[in-house]
Amino acid sequence: MSDTTWTILIIMLYFVSLIVIGNYVKKWVMSSTDFLISGREMHWMVLGAGVTAIYVAGSAVSAQPALAFNFGVGVWIFVGGMALGQLSNYFLLIKTPRRSGTFTMAEWFEMKFGVSARIATAIGFIMAYIPVCTAQLIGCAAIISMFTGFDYGLMIVILGVFTIVYITLAGIWSSAVSDTFQMVVMIVSLLILLPLILLTKFGGPGISTSNLPAEAFRFPIGTMKPFGLTLPSFMGYVFFLAIGVAIPAQHYWVRMASARNESNLKKAWIFQFA
């Protein structure tokens, strides 16, 4: 079989695996609390794997290599910004979702500041997540289309419908358990398959840096500009990643609220930070 055929089969197997997982875990959903925050019964290993997968899938696999190619050693600030945000979560916010009994940050804002604050927060999150979700669908569709030859627009529709159907099966359980599955796949790919490919087909990892200019290795920020509250810049990544992304992100809040207890939550955050 051709490489394209193998790629299509692997993608189909992946999608079928997610549906099987969703169908299996939906038996754990008996109420809206189970659907939204797992009935506050999520084990720390599943929780930790889930938040790790969020970082690995969106950052370590795609964003960091792109930033390294464009800005050289300056990529470390992207990693550092995310780490700073997660440390802030651990020391400042980690207990709040469980102790407040809230499902969302918007709900917490209503408790503290009234209904208007909740509405404003909800609108802000909706506006923020529209481009995030759109970028992920577009990126995934572009990759699949490139490797399979499928129509790009059609793939966007298929991926969007698949995501809605899959999450509808079991809510946060669908997301968390599939994240665990995906984390295993990604770790195996990054730590075993990628080094093998680099060694057997390209003679080693040196191929990844051979075309970079000398300025890319200028520590500490490579070719990235140092100041400015826009991207790409050193201060921009610190601000947007540490403050604007990791700390207030709803997908972290809902996972904090899903933990069995605070001890499990702390273990999960230490796991993903490590």
N, C-alpha and C positions, 0 to 999 in steps of 0.2 A: 504493500500500500504506500501511497505517496505521503509526504510530510503533511500536506493539507488535510488529507483524509484522517490521519492520526490526530491532528489538531482538533478537527471537528468532533471526532469520537471522544476525545478527552474532555472537551467542553460539554458535550452532551452528558457524559458520565458525571461530571461535576454538578450540572443542574439537576439531574435525576437524584444524585446523592443528597442535595439540599432538600428536595421535596420529600424524600424518604425520612430525613431527619425531622422536618416540620410535621409530617404525619405522625411520627412517633411521639414527639414531645407535646403535641396538642392535647393528649390525654391528661397532662398535668394542669391544664387550664380549666378551672371550674368557676371562675369569677373574673370581674374586671380587674381586681387587684392582682390575680394570677397573670392576666394578660399583659398588664402594664408594668408591674414590678415583681413578677414571679412569686407573688404572695409573700414577699420578703423571705424567701427560702433558698436563695442561690448560694451554692457552695463557693468558697473562696477560690478554688482552682478554676472552676468554670468562669467565675467573675474575673479573675486575673487574666485568664486566657483571652476573654472577650475584650478587655480594655487593651491588652497587648496587641491583639489582632487589628484593632482600630489604628494603632500607631504603625504597625508593620505594613499593613495593606496600603494605607494612604500616604505614608511618609517614607519608610525605609525602602520600599520596593520601587516607587516611582519618583517622588519629590526629591529625595536626597541624591540619587544618581544624577538627576537633571541639574540640580544646584551645583553638584561637584563638577560636572562638565562645564557649566557656565561660569562658576566663580572659584573653582579650585578648593583650597583648604578652608575657604570661608564657609563651607557647608557645615562646619562644626557649630556655628551659631544657630542653625536650624535645629540641630539635635539639642543644643544647650537650652534654647528657648522652650522647646517641648518639655525638657527635663525640669526646667524652672517652674513651668506651669503645673506639672504634676506634683512637684514638691509643695507648691502653694496649695494645691488641692489637699494634699496629705495633712499639712499643718493647719490650714485655715478652714477648709470646708468639709472635710471628710465625714464629720459627725452630724452635720446639719441636716441632710436629707432624711436620715433615719430618725433623729430625735424630734424633728418637726412634724413627722408623719406625712409629709407632702410627696406628691408624685412628680411634680415639676417645679422648676425655679419660679415660674410665673405664679404658681400657687403660693409659694413661700413669700413672694413679694406682696401678694394680696394680704397675707396674714400680718405682715409688718407695716404696710403702707396703704392698704385699701384696694378697692376694685380697679380704680384707674391705673394703679401701678401694675396690676396683673395684666390688664388689657395692653398697656404699652409694652410690657415685657414680652407677651405672647406675639404681638405684631413684630417686635424687633427680632425675635427668634425665627419667625416665619420668613421675614425678609432675608435673614442671614442664611438660612438653610436652603432656600430656593437655589441660589447659585452653587452652593456646595453639592447638593444632590444632582443638579444639572451637570456640573463638571464631572462628577463621577460616572454618570450615565454616558455622557459624551465620550469620555476617555475610554471607558470599557468597550463601548460600541466601536470606537475607532480601532482599538487593538484587535478585537475579534474580526472586524471587517478586513483589516490588513492581512491577517493570517489565514482567513478562510475564503475571502472573496465575496462574502455576503454583503448585501446592500447596507450601507451605513445607516440610513434613515430607518430602515426596517429593524435593524438591530437595536436602535434606541427605543423603539416602541416595544419590542419583545422583552428587552431587559427591564423596562419600566413596569410592564404588566407582570412579569415574573416576580419582581421585587414586591409589588403590592400583594400578589397572591401568596407568596411565601410568608411574608410578615403577618398576613391575616390568619394564617394557620394557627399560630401560637404566640403572637406578640413578641415580648421580650425573650421568651424561651427560644423562639425560632432564631432570633438574632444571636443570643448568647451561645447556644449550643453549636450553631453553624460557625460562629466566630472561633470557637475552640477547634473545630474541625479544620477551618481555614488556617489557623495559626500553625497547626501541625504540618499542613501542606506547605505553607510558606517557609517554615523553619527548615524542613527537609530540602526544599528547593534552594534556599539561600546558602545553607551550610554544607550540603552534599552535592546537589546537581550542578549548581552554578560553578563551584570550583572545578568540578570534573570537566565541564564544558570549556572553561577557560584554559585548562591544562591540555586537553586533548585536541581542541580545534584552533586555539589561538596561542599556544605555547606559554601560557601563564597570564597572571593578572596585569602584567605590564601594558597590554593592549589598551587597557582602560585609561591610561594616563599618557600614552605616547603622543597623542595629538594635542595635548594641552600646552598653552603658552607658558613661558617661564614665570610670568606674573601670577599665574594660578597657584604657584607654590609659595607665594609671599605671605608669610605668617604675620598677623593672625587672621586676616580677612580675605586673602587672595585678591581677586579683581573686584570684589564687592565694595561699593562706596560705604564709608563709615557712618555717616550721619544722614538723618532724614526720616520722617515718620511715614514714608512710603516704601513700597517694595520694588526692587531689592535693595536693601541697605542693612547694615549691622543693627542699628537702632530700630529699624522697622520690623525686623524679625523678632527682636526681643519683645517689642511692644505687642505685635499682633499674635505671636504664638504664646508667649508666657501670660499675657494679660487678656488679649482679645479672643483667644481660641480655647486654651486648655482650662482656664479657671471657670468661665461661665458656661461651658458647653453642656447643653441639655443631655446629650448622649452619655456624658459622664455622670451627671446628676441622677438620672434614672437608674443607672447601674449602682451607684452608691445606695440608693433607696432600696435596691433589690437584695442586698446582703442579709444573711441570716442574723448577724449581730455585728457589733463594732469590731470585735476581734477578727472576724472573717474579713471584714472590709479592709482593715489594716494589712492583713496578710495578702489580700488580692492586690493592693496598691504597691506593696513592697515587691511582690512577684513581677508585676508589669514594669516597675521602675528598674528592677535588676535586669 
